[in-house]
Amino acid sequence: MRKILLLMLLFGVGVFYANSSLAQARVISGVVIGDDDNTPLRDVTVTVKGKSNATKTNQVGSYSITANTGDVLVFTFIDYTRQEAIVGASDKVNIRLVQAQKQLGEVVVTAYGTRKSKRELGYSAQDVKGEEIAETQRDNWINALAGRVAGANITPTSGVPGASTSIVLRGAVSLGGNNQPLFVVDGVPYDNQTMNQENLASGNSVALGNRNSDYTNRAADINPADIESVTILKGPEATALYGSDGASGAIVITTRKGKSGKATVNYDNSFRFEKVYRFPEIQQVYGRGTAGIADQNATVNPYAAGAISAYFGPKYAPDTKFYDNVNAFFKTGFTQKHNINVEGGSDVSTYRLSVNYANQEGVVPMTGFEKLSIRLGGTAKVSQKINISTSFNYVNTITDKSTKGAGGYLLNLLNFPSDVDVRDYQNTDGSRKIYKSNASNSTEFDNPFWDVNKNRSQDKLDRITGNFTINIDPLKWLNIKTITGLDVYSQTGDLLIHPLSRSGFSTNGFYSVYQQNTKNLNNVFQVTGRKKFGNFSNALTLGASVDDYKTRIDAQRGERFYELNFASLNNTDPTSRDAKTTIMNVRKTRLFATYSLGYNNMVYLSFAGNREGNSTFMSKFVEKNPYFNYGAASISFVFTELKALNTLEWLSYGKLRASYGTTGKGPLLPYVIDYTFQSQITTGGGYAYGFTGNNFGLKPEFTKNFEFGTELKFLKNRISLDLTHYSLRSKDQILAARSSYGTGYVIKYFNGGLVENKGIEATLNVNAVKRKNFTWDVTANFDRNRGKILRMPADLPTYYDSDTWVLGNLRSQAYAGAFTGNLSGSVYLRNANGELIINPTTGLPASTGADFFIVGDRQPDFKVGLINTFSYKDFTLSFNLDFRKGGDVFNGNEFWLYLQGLSKRTLDREKPVNITGVLNDGLQNTTNPTRSTITIYPYYRSDYFTATSVTESDFIESVNWMRLRDATLTYRLPKALMARQKWIKGASVFVTGTDLFMITNYTGADPSVNANTAFARGYGGAGIDYGSLATPRGVNFGCRVQF
Amino acid sequence: MKKIIILGLIVMTGIASLTGCKKYLDINSDPDTPQFPDPSSVFPTQLAAIPRGLQFDARYAGRYIQNWSTGATSNSNIDLMGYTASSDVNGDIWRQTYFGLGQNLNYIIDNGIKNGQWDYVGAALSLKALMFQYATDYHGPIIFTDAFKENQAFFKYDDQEVVYRGVDSLAKLAITYLNRSDYNPSSSRLSKGDFVYNGSIPKWKKFTFGLLARNAHRITNKATYNAQAVMDYCDSSLSVVDDDFVIPFDALKNDDANFFGTYRNNLTTLRQTNFIVRLLDGSILSGVTATSATAFNRDPRLKHILAASHDTTNGNGGFRGLDPGVADPYVALANWWTYATNSTNWINARKKVAIPFGDTLYVNPSSNVFSSQFRKYLFGDKVVMPIMTASEIQFMKAEAAYKKGNTGVALDAYTKGINLHFDFINRPNFPRGNNVLYTGNPITAAERTAYLNGNDVRRTVATITLSDIMLQKYIALYGWGFFETFVDMRRYHWTADLDPVTNNAVYLGFTLDLTKLAPENLGKPVYRVRPRFNSEYVWNRDELLRIGALNGDYHTYETWFSQP
């Protein structure tokens, strides 16, 4: 807290100091704007001809320099035509720089706010404008990146408010580690944790395996309206810039800064209605019963997870009254969002204040999300040579949640009998209504209404982030920069299982609370020298960074409620209370150097080297070296600079690039080098090893990446193409894997293995029509990634992620030779010829049960994002179509429905079946096996629909889709109209639709959901569709006004 | 200008020195949980970890040896000496040997040696011997010499003979350490953390001699069997009930309550068998089927160990049992009082076999609620789980002496064994305030005398048989010594080995129909248990292939110890 005050003080002083400097002598100042898009240009060199004075423009394009009347100011900037201006009577010299022909100089933000000309980059980096993201009106802005970034795999967990979203660039590399990129805001890492349920104090009958509840991934706290631009660094080059945290790429966010000039006020709002419209389908032909015999109490218990109603009875009577339970349950969600920002400033200082408020009622009753974000940022020019900028962001969110997965409202709603009214969920005395006459509170699953109304769960967040940047330019060629960042938040939450609920009944209620406190401090210091010798430009950066990450989670739980409906630990039996504290402290230090050499704006070579110290490798008991090295080298060759190609009309720009980079990664969690004891609550208490065994010998996971690509622009930049091919190999994977208990542990940390990822990415931009009143732009993003496991760590036979094992025998599992997106499950037993083996007494095939086989690969063959933008006069229409070809999804909902007779696949049950195969009579593997001639009448044989005669592999679908991710129509109120009054400068109205439709071969609801949460190890629960709500369809409308 | 450069240099040097400083990074220790606890903090968890493996697996081994049978369904595979494939059923001794205790005991031993805590080292070695003995007796060949190797994911199995020698060495080494007296005065002693013996070295030594006795005694069928050594070990071992190694429970929450108690509710469908009923109602030991007229043959321990049904007309006071593989014929009936008085259902419902928690209970009356009322013998929330008793030691001695031909010693030990089991039931107090084991009042001296002078007990060297010793041992170990009994029965090859005197099966009255075993048994009784599924069948398959454990009838392969 003291540190925050100090920073605020510094900020205040800076602003005042900047203001006082106004009174100085003749200083010429102004703003440099790019002619192409009217944005201020930063780092434009301003010199006084014939003198040694020089300066650079700041973030908002303003500069100031001492000069006399008659002096000539020279403005030079890479890719722009040099321009001169004579100093006259005015103290202001504003300049518009025009882009040099064929030198379209896109600038990308790389490390710590360093802007680099895109032509210098030897690796691929893609930009998305903040405006474009904000325009999609997504609750979780990361979802807006789907289709907009080649190589990004975005998986929302579900369609309820506050749902987490995971993002993986280019494909999962770490089998058991974190594969999500680092988020960086204005040079400061931004924490993107998703609460790991394992840190909660576990309950007797409540599984906490990151599957029954979701927690927002914390990068969603960023207000998209504050984002100026997002640069996505996909490969391990990001590590060369940000250290091992960037080993899976980096999402580099630059926030909006105030623009100098008269203060402006912008206000926009959005009102959103959303409706979930994709559900797993159920049959309503056959009612409850078994083997064709009606029985309202009939149940099945797939995988012994609890008895659910069985629908193997006779057909419903023709006069049966059906209830539309699904529609009765879900409602129309409504969100309102308001953004207001005020910005302005002088040549020496700018400020920007933005306030964002959002309030969402979800499509699931009792769910909601509320968010308040206040951001204050400012820049100040302290002196000729010193610029400071700083910003603070306060975010407060409240998420009202519902359960997901097994036992959650969605699955229970599907299983709920169509001839019973789901709304009737409680008795007059407030107790739970049971619809089966032979069931009890502990045997019948909760009515979904009961679940969402009684099993309450909520998360609250208070978060402050801030950064303080000082830029010093002591010499014309020298820049010194420090960035100090702070990210502090406190998250609290609870989870209640009502005493009358199925899973709360045996323990008479379950209540769990947690408080997470995270405090991350980052500091980076770098010195950059740039000097040009003849045709050679040189830039050398030396830097050091120190990062300190602290997270503490205190969790408590209690059981046996005194009062049925009171949510508090005090309401639980004291002897049932338990507590658990998890502390994760990690420190990283890093020395880095980058050097780039440019020749004639044509060839650029760059080198980066890092030496990182990572506390997660330290030990108290053995000698460990926490330091490791990695680096990168790249080349960029703008071949259109060659004389021979310089004059080509059709080719405006051409570049070839190649880069090689290495990265190191520490373990996902600290404290795994030394003994891993855990407190025990058995008689006498004390400590014993936890499930997971340490490994004194762990070394960093090491990845090398080679990529090459090209950037081409044709027909006066009307068409541009960016192509990348990469191949990446990761060895010495750090993996907490199950193995033989001979290790002394259930799970043990191992090092080793080899994983390969290969892929291509392409981005095509076409400016198809460019007329005065009408323009049409198309952007297409294409990617394909193949991740393969070449060798397993410690040559383990297999590794699986137990969190993903949510239904039956299906889970995310790794083998040597398998793809990284592998799914394993049971298959049918077959003889040597591949024929089904049939049980001679039942006539049914047999499943391999708990022996796991490869059944699918979740990696898509390729994905395409297609963004079209039309503008006609004051109308703009843009839409983002997302295509995916291939990639397996486990339709767990359908499998689950099949086992209870609700799947439409069970409808042909009255047709006799003869399963082709050979009898399991001892002859099955001979040349003369006995063919099965057993006829089965599934209608009378409920065992036909059990897990032994159907396998998970039957519910794996290779999914193609085309989804309209978002579409926005904006109408800008005509200038003529605006001119009639003074106080509104501009206004527009818009309509945005999200997820309006999807065309897919997928038979389930939504293939883009996650069985777990964005806290995922390895490939995670993406592609496992079980108990998660589909993304709803939403329509937003609102207006933007500028004062 | 200069100032700026100087400032910059200072900042840079500051950060650089931080980055160069290893000390700054030295925070990789869990502030929440000690990563280097004193052995005294680890030891209690090790004691508490022993019952977990034994009681979990007792639900299965207890059915092989007919302590229990399933009342709810007929032909349950385990009741028929089969196994559950692709499952961790029966894998908890394995789990505890390596995970629950193994590596933790290594930690105590290593650090105890460093700290001069010889009592901890000795006790931990002793527990290591205990667990490996259990594991090899249960599974046959197991990971022993290869166990716990760092950076290794595959492990070689050792033959049982090797493990036996290893257990013997561990136990002897334990005694060496327990004999040391040069303690580091600043280190904590075993009394802190040992809630079984309160750090009593003499008791730990007696317990360890008991382990040596078990280890030496198991090879009765081999020519190398040394009965005298066993008797000597027994003489150095537990001698009074106060020496008994029993693990108490606090029963305040799930994890510290007895697995066999009502709260944790793990005996759901398990019911007493006819075998134990007939042993205790006198039918087997007196040779006369129990009737109300022969009530004098009833063992006074019967009502303290077993649970009676409402219908008491069956001749032994209402104690009913099940035969293996046959469900309770009346299991589907509701409570008797819901039927018309004296109707067939009313009569039959009163004949259901009672649940072990108490007389005239047919379902767990107190699931998830702690109760000191609903308990019987060892089946309660807050009653001990014995690991070794003085009574057991005497029966071991009796058998060894009998084999040696020293029937006088055998008779004496046999009689002591029975008496010590009476003492065990009558024991007035247990560690940590655990409940007594008797129901109502202790067994009176008169009852005891009557029994010892009755038809169930032999009193002369001429009449005592091997069968008497083994059947009394079976009674004394009922409800806790599952694995010891499993060893004993395998040593006598279930019903195959005959008593040389009576020419009946040593385990007289034990039901075994080889034609009605689980299909995978191929007509052979169980002789070992498959290694834990989610350890070995998934992760160490090559080794299983080598030893034949992938074969469907692997569990019927006779282990080394019982072979000649």
Interface residues (C-beta under 8 A of the other chain):
Chain A: N204 K385 I386 I472 P474 I480 T482 S506 T507 N508 N523 F525 V527 L542 A544 S545 V546 T575 S576 D578 T581 T582 I583 N585 V586 R587 K588 T589 R590 L591 R611 G613 N614 S615 T616 F617 M618 S619 K620 F621 P626 P670 Y671 I673 D674 Y675 T676 F677 Q678 S679 Q680 I681 T682 T683 G684 G685 G686 Y687 A688 Y689 F691 G693 N695 F696 G697 A737 R738 S739 S740 Y741 G742 T743 G744 Y745 V746 K748 F750 N751 A794 D795 L796 P797 T798 G849 A850 D851
Chain B: M1 I4 I5 G8 V11 M12 I15 A16 L18 T19 G20 C21 K22 Y24 L25 D26 I27 N28 S29 D30 P31 D32 T33 P34 Q35 F36 P37 S41 V42 F43 P44 T45 Q46 L47 A48 A49 R52 A85 S86 S87 W94 R95 T97 Y98 F99 G100 G102 Q103 N104 N106 Y107 I143 D146 A147 F148 K149 E150 N151 Q152 A153 F154 F155 G193 F195 I247 P248 F249 D250 L252 K253 N254 D255 D256 S367 N368 R432 R532 F533 N534 S535 E536 V538 W539 N540 R541
